[in-house]
Amino acid sequence: MLTRTRLGVITTAMVLAQAAVADTLTVGPNLVDFDHITINAAIVAAADGDEIVVEPDLYPENLVINNKDITIRRSDTPGEVIIFGQGIGRVFEIISSSVTLRGLTITGGQTANDAGIRAETPSVLTVEDCVIEDNHATSTTGGVYAGARLTMRNTIVRNNTSPTAAGGVYLRGSGPHLIESCLFENNDAGTTDASPDEGGALVVDTASQVRVVETTFRENSSTWRGGAVATLQSSDLRFDRCTFESNTSPRGGAIWISDADAARANNCLFVNNVATAFGGVVYNEQLFECVNCTFVGNTDSSANNSFQGVRTDSQTALLNCIVVNPSAGSHGGSGIFTPRHSLIPEGGATPDVNGNFDADPMFVDAPGGDFRLMGGSPAIDAGDSLGKLPTSSASVSVLTLDVDFDGDVRNLDDPNTPNTGVPAWELNIDLGAYEFQPGGSVVPGCNVADLAIPYDVLDFSDVIAFLTAFGAGCP
């Protein structure tokens, strides 16, 4: 005779065993080798925890996932899984679900809002190894709308459009949101120079805990503010080891920060961003903090090319940065500019009381896009290794930066360079996104062997570079 206790144990065990069993549903061109021939049929049949494995092919579908926790991924067969929205609606509608999309190309979505993917609150969306391209909204958000939580890794977001905000991705909700090792390229927002046309690649709106890591924003645009990124009602946005290159907008070629908002950049590159009006890098209405960033060739229509302070209480703070502008100024407008231990156009030939100065940073190959430091650069060992930005209690400290843009160790002292900055434990951090590596020293007129892209891979071009340098008498 079963006691109540034993019956409860058995029942619980049966429930747990059933929950632990997840099915794999396959999608392919026939019903002999595969469970379904459409992704929609597999979604309808799927239960929580199931995985839908899709064979490479073109799938003209508009998909809805409602109240399910599932994964949809490409099979191991070589080729693309292209889910095509047919220009008649949203590609993915995700409602009250936890969904992982992996190895998919999501394209051809067209609708008023959120043409590629819409993950409604409280849905959790994970996107990995995907391509999200050529999705077009007629109102807001071309690529992806995430209303609660987004994790996006190793994904390309390109050629998506919106006539107002967020050509690429729109983030809301408490998060945490993570965008890591992604490429945002040629996304566009807006049609006129007027509100709310903003955020060509990314809009962060009423979202918190947003981290963007090792991600490139290239050739995105908006017609009003924030060629790459626009932040609204968000004070917790941080970029680590990111690249902003050739983004355009009238106000804030790379970034627009709205009133009462903040953004922080650590070990980032800002190169050739253009504002046709103000702020080649940023159009800042509140707080923009940068630690060990490199700014090169950013332009606007004023004499101060990179940073535009819009309000009297807006603050742009730099620590251990390098700023190289076409003109003699880097900050304009009515805001507060607080550079510390930075190489900036406003600096003199020798460091001032805040450690700021102006000089040739001696990049390895600026025309070729290599902004590492050559041996003998005045930016080596010139930073403040104990520094903390003076703008807020939440400011980023240099001591929290363990690695540089390349992932190499920070605070790596060069024994051949006198410490001109503020050391920590007799070690001195360099200026800019890259920490000079003494073991791979580059002296003026000479190049290291592994100079050609891809780095860390010795190939024939590196051999030619080495022989050329050796023949010229370089060590």
C-alpha positions in Angstrom: 0.0 0.0 0.0 1.4 3.4 -1.0 1.5 6.0 1.7 0.7 9.6 0.9 4.4 10.5 1.2 5.6 7.8 -1.1 2.9 8.7 -3.6 4.0 12.3 -3.5 7.6 11.3 -4.1 6.7 9.1 -7.1 4.4 11.8 -8.6 7.1 14.5 -8.2 9.7 12.2 -9.8 7.4 11.5 -12.8 6.8 15.2 -13.3 10.6 16.0 -13.2 11.4 13.2 -15.5 8.8 14.4 -18.1 10.2 18.0 -17.7 13.7 16.8 -18.3 12.8 15.1 -21.6 13.1 17.6 -24.4 12.4 16.7 -28.0 14.3 17.7 -31.1 12.0 18.5 -34.1 13.6 18.6 -37.5 12.6 20.8 -40.4 13.6 20.0 -44.0 12.4 19.6 -47.6 10.4 16.4 -47.1 8.4 14.4 -44.5 10.4 11.2 -45.0 13.7 12.4 -43.5 12.3 15.3 -41.4 9.5 15.9 -39.0 8.1 19.0 -40.7 8.6 20.9 -43.9 7.9 24.4 -42.4 9.3 26.1 -39.3 5.8 27.2 -38.4 4.6 23.6 -38.2 7.5 22.7 -35.9 6.7 25.7 -33.6 3.1 24.7 -33.3 4.2 21.1 -32.4 6.9 22.2 -30.0 6.7 22.1 -26.2 8.8 23.9 -23.6 12.4 22.9 -23.8 12.2 21.6 -27.3 14.8 22.3 -30.0 13.9 22.9 -33.6 16.7 22.0 -36.0 16.3 23.4 -39.5 18.0 22.3 -42.7 19.6 25.0 -44.9 17.0 26.4 -47.4 14.8 29.4 -48.0 11.8 29.5 -45.8 9.2 32.2 -46.8 7.4 32.4 -43.4 6.1 34.9 -40.9 6.4 33.2 -37.5 4.6 33.6 -34.1 5.9 32.0 -30.9 3.4 32.3 -28.1 4.1 31.2 -24.5 6.8 28.7 -25.3 10.5 28.3 -24.3 12.2 26.8 -27.4 15.4 27.0 -29.5 15.5 27.3 -33.3 18.8 26.6 -34.9 20.5 25.7 -38.2 21.4 22.1 -38.6 25.1 21.0 -39.0 24.6 20.7 -42.7 26.6 23.5 -44.6 24.5 26.3 -46.0 22.2 29.1 -44.9 18.8 28.9 -43.2 17.1 32.0 -44.6 13.8 32.9 -43.0 12.2 35.4 -45.4 9.4 37.6 -44.3 8.2 38.0 -47.9 7.8 41.8 -47.4 4.3 41.2 -46.0 4.9 41.2 -42.3 7.2 40.6 -39.3 9.5 37.6 -39.6 9.3 36.7 -35.8 6.7 37.7 -33.3 7.7 36.4 -29.8 5.0 36.7 -27.1 5.6 35.7 -23.4 8.3 33.3 -24.4 12.0 32.5 -23.9 13.5 31.9 -27.4 17.0 31.2 -28.7 17.7 31.8 -32.4 21.0 30.4 -33.6 22.6 30.3 -37.0 19.7 31.8 -38.9 19.4 34.6 -41.5 16.4 36.7 -40.8 15.4 38.9 -43.7 12.6 40.4 -45.8 10.5 41.6 -42.9 8.3 44.6 -43.5 5.7 46.0 -41.2 4.9 49.2 -39.3 7.0 48.4 -36.2 9.7 45.8 -35.5 10.0 44.3 -39.0 12.6 41.6 -38.2 12.0 40.4 -34.7 9.6 41.6 -32.0 10.1 40.1 -28.6 7.4 41.6 -26.4 7.6 42.1 -22.7 8.3 39.8 -20.7 9.9 37.7 -23.4 13.6 36.7 -23.2 15.4 36.6 -26.5 18.8 35.1 -27.3 20.3 35.6 -30.8 23.6 33.9 -31.6 25.5 33.5 -34.9 22.7 35.1 -36.9 22.4 37.6 -39.7 19.6 40.1 -39.5 19.4 42.0 -42.7 17.2 43.9 -45.1 14.2 44.3 -42.8 12.3 47.5 -43.2 9.8 49.2 -40.8 7.3 51.8 -42.0 7.3 53.4 -38.5 9.8 52.2 -35.9 12.6 49.6 -35.6 13.8 47.7 -38.7 15.8 44.8 -37.2 15.0 43.8 -33.6 12.8 45.1 -30.8 13.5 43.6 -27.3 11.1 44.7 -24.7 12.6 42.9 -21.7 15.9 41.1 -22.1 18.2 40.6 -25.1 21.4 38.6 -25.4 23.0 38.9 -28.9 26.4 37.3 -29.8 28.4 36.9 -33.0 25.6 38.4 -35.0 25.5 40.7 -38.0 22.8 43.4 -38.1 22.9 45.2 -41.5 20.9 47.1 -44.1 17.9 47.4 -41.9 15.8 50.6 -42.0 13.3 52.6 -40.1 11.8 56.0 -41.1 12.0 57.2 -37.5 14.1 55.4 -34.8 16.3 52.3 -34.6 17.2 51.0 -38.0 18.9 48.1 -36.3 17.9 47.3 -32.7 15.6 48.8 -30.1 16.1 47.9 -26.4 13.7 48.5 -23.6 13.1 46.9 -20.2 15.2 46.2 -17.1 17.5 43.7 -18.8 20.2 42.7 -18.4 20.9 43.3 -22.1 24.2 42.1 -23.6 25.4 42.7 -27.2 28.8 41.0 -27.7 31.0 40.4 -30.7 28.5 41.8 -33.2 28.6 44.0 -36.3 26.1 46.7 -36.9 26.6 48.0 -40.5 24.7 50.3 -42.8 21.5 50.5 -40.8 19.5 53.7 -41.3 17.0 55.6 -39.2 14.9 58.6 -40.3 13.9 60.4 -43.4 14.0 64.1 -42.3 16.1 66.2 -39.9 13.5 66.1 -37.2 12.4 64.3 -34.1 12.2 61.3 -33.5 14.6 60.3 -36.3 17.5 58.8 -34.3 19.7 55.8 -33.6 20.7 54.3 -36.9 22.0 51.1 -35.4 20.8 51.0 -31.8 18.3 52.8 -29.6 18.4 52.3 -25.8 15.1 53.6 -24.4 14.1 53.1 -20.8 16.5 50.2 -20.6 19.0 49.4 -17.9 22.0 47.1 -17.5 23.0 47.4 -21.1 26.5 46.2 -22.0 27.9 46.3 -25.5 31.2 44.4 -25.8 33.7 44.0 -28.7 31.1 45.2 -31.2 31.6 47.3 -34.3 29.3 50.1 -35.5 30.2 50.9 -39.1 28.5 53.2 -41.6 25.2 53.5 -39.8 23.2 56.8 -40.1 20.3 58.8 -38.8 18.8 62.0 -40.2 18.5 63.7 -36.8 20.5 62.4 -33.9 22.9 59.5 -33.1 24.2 58.0 -36.3 25.0 54.7 -34.6 23.5 54.9 -31.1 20.7 57.0 -29.4 20.1 56.7 -25.7 16.8 57.9 -24.1 15.9 57.5 -20.4 18.8 55.2 -19.7 21.6 55.8 -17.3 23.3 52.4 -17.4 24.8 52.0 -20.9 28.4 50.9 -21.3 30.6 50.1 -24.3 33.7 48.0 -23.8 36.3 47.5 -26.6 34.0 48.7 -29.3 34.6 50.4 -32.6 32.6 53.3 -34.0 33.6 54.0 -37.6 32.2 56.2 -40.3 28.8 56.7 -38.8 26.9 59.8 -39.7 24.1 62.1 -38.4 23.5 65.9 -38.2 23.9 65.7 -34.4 26.2 63.1 -32.9 27.9 61.2 -35.8 28.3 58.2 -33.5 26.2 58.8 -30.4 23.4 61.0 -29.1 22.8 61.1 -25.3 19.5 62.6 -24.3 18.7 64.7 -21.2 19.2 62.9 -17.9 21.0 60.0 -19.6 24.5 58.6 -19.5 26.9 56.5 -21.5 30.3 55.2 -20.8 33.0 53.9 -23.2 36.1 51.9 -22.1 39.0 51.0 -24.5 36.9 52.0 -27.5 37.9 53.4 -31.0 36.0 56.3 -32.6 37.2 56.8 -36.1 36.0 59.1 -39.0 32.5 59.6 -37.6 30.8 62.6 -39.1 28.2 65.1 -37.9 26.9 67.4 -40.5 26.0 69.9 -37.7 27.5 69.2 -34.2 29.5 66.5 -32.5 31.4 64.1 -34.8 31.5 61.6 -31.9 28.8 62.7 -29.5 25.9 65.1 -29.2 25.7 65.1 -25.4 22.8 66.5 -23.3 23.9 64.9 -20.0 26.9 62.6 -19.3 29.5 61.0 -21.6 32.4 59.3 -19.8 35.4 57.8 -21.6 38.3 55.8 -20.2 41.3 54.9 -22.4 39.6 55.6 -25.7 41.1 56.7 -29.0 39.4 59.3 -31.2 40.7 60.0 -34.7 39.4 62.0 -37.6 35.9 62.7 -36.3 34.4 65.8 -37.8 31.5 68.2 -37.6 30.6 71.6 -39.1 32.1 73.5 -36.2 35.7 74.2 -35.1 35.4 71.6 -32.3 35.1 68.4 -34.1 34.4 65.5 -31.7 32.3 66.4 -28.6 29.3 68.7 -28.4 27.8 69.7 -25.0 24.2 70.7 -25.5 23.1 71.8 -22.0 25.0 73.9 -19.5 24.9 70.9 -17.0 26.0 68.3 -19.6 29.4 66.7 -18.8 31.9 65.1 -21.2 34.7 63.5 -19.2 37.9 61.9 -20.6 40.5 59.9 -18.7 43.7 58.6 -20.4 42.3 59.2 -23.9 43.8 60.2 -27.2 42.0 62.8 -29.4 43.3 63.6 -32.8 41.1 66.1 -34.7 41.4 68.0 -37.9 41.1 71.3 -36.0 42.6 72.7 -32.8 39.5 72.0 -30.6 37.7 68.9 -29.6 34.8 70.1 -27.5 32.1 72.7 -28.3 28.8 73.9 -27.0 27.7 75.0 -23.5 28.5 71.8 -21.5 31.3 71.0 -19.1 34.5 69.4 -20.5 36.8 67.6 -18.1 39.7 65.8 -19.8 42.3 64.3 -17.5 45.7 62.8 -18.5 44.7 62.9 -22.1 46.4 63.8 -25.4 44.0 66.4 -26.8 44.2 69.3 -29.4 43.5 71.8 -26.6 46.7 70.7 -24.7 50.1 72.4 -24.8 53.5 70.9 -25.5 53.9 69.8 -21.9 51.3 68.3 -19.5 49.2 70.8 -17.7 48.0 70.5 -14.0 45.5 67.9 -15.2 48.0 65.9 -17.2 46.7 67.0 -20.6 49.0 67.8 -23.5 49.1 67.7 -27.3 51.6 65.8 -29.4 51.9 63.3 -32.2 50.7 60.0 -30.7 52.8 58.1 -33.1 50.3 55.5 -34.3 51.7 52.4 -36.1 49.7 53.1 -39.3 46.9 55.6 -38.9 46.0 55.6 -42.7 45.8 51.8 -42.5 43.6 51.9 -39.4 46.2 50.7 -36.9 46.1 52.9 -33.9 48.5 51.0 -31.7 51.4 53.0 -30.4 54.9 52.9 -31.8 57.9 52.7 -29.5 58.8 56.2 -28.3 55.2 57.5 -28.4 54.5 60.2 -25.8 51.3 58.4 -25.0 53.2 55.5 -23.5 53.2 55.5 -19.6 51.5 58.9 -19.6 48.2 57.9 -18.0 46.8 58.1 -14.5 46.8 54.5 -13.3 44.9 55.4 -10.1 42.5 57.7 -11.8 38.8 58.0 -11.5 36.5 60.2 -13.6 35.4 63.3 -11.6 31.9 63.3 -12.9 29.9 61.0 -10.6 30.0 58.4 -7.8 29.3 55.7 -10.4 32.3 56.7 -12.6 34.5 54.0 -14.0 37.9 53.6 -12.3 41.0 52.8 -14.3 41.6 50.0 -11.8 38.6 48.1 -13.2 40.2 48.0 -16.7 42.3 44.8 -16.8 42.8 44.6 -20.6 43.0 46.9 -23.6 41.2 46.9 -26.9 43.2 43.8 -28.0 42.6 42.0 -24.8 46.2 42.5 -23.7 47.1 43.3 -20.1 46.8 47.0 -19.0 49.2 48.8 -16.8 52.1 47.1 -18.6 55.1 49.3 -17.9 57.6 50.0 -20.7 61.1 50.0 -19.2 62.4 52.2 -22.0 59.9 55.0 -21.4 60.0 57.3 -18.4 56.7 57.4 -16.4 55.1 60.8 -17.1 51.7 59.9 -15.7 50.6 58.8 -12.3 51.8 55.2 -11.6 50.2 52.4 -9.5 52.7 50.1 -7.9 55.4 51.6 -10.2 53.4 50.6 -13.3 51.9 53.2 -15.6 49.0 52.9 -17.9 49.2 54.2 -21.5 46.8 56.6 -23.2 44.3 55.4 -25.7 42.6 52.1 -26.5 45.8 50.1 -26.9 48.5 49.3 -24.2 52.0 49.4 -25.8 53.5 45.9 -25.6 57.2 46.1 -25.0 57.8 42.6 -26.2 56.4 43.6 -29.6 58.1 47.0 -29.7 57.6 49.1 -32.8 60.2 51.8 -33.2 59.8 54.8 -35.7 60.5 53.7 -39.2 60.3 50.0 -38.4 57.4 47.5 -38.2 56.9 44.3 -36.4 56.7 41.2 -38.6 53.0 40.5 -37.7 51.7 43.8 -38.9 49.3 42.7 -41.7 45.7 41.8 -41.1 44.7 39.3 -39.8 46.9 39.9 -36.7 48.2 37.0 -34.7 48.4 35.0 -37.9 51.8 34.8 -39.6 51.3 34.5 -43.3 53.1 35.4 -46.6 52.4 39.1 -46.3 54.1 39.1 -42.9 57.1 37.4 -44.3 57.4 40.1 -47.0 57.0 42.8 -44.4 59.7 41.2 -42.2 62.2 40.9 -45.1 61.5 44.4 -46.3 62.1 45.8 -42.8 65.2 43.7 -42.2 66.7 44.9 -45.5 66.1 48.4 -44.4 68.2 47.9 -41.3 65.4 47.5 -38.8 66.2 45.2 -35.8 
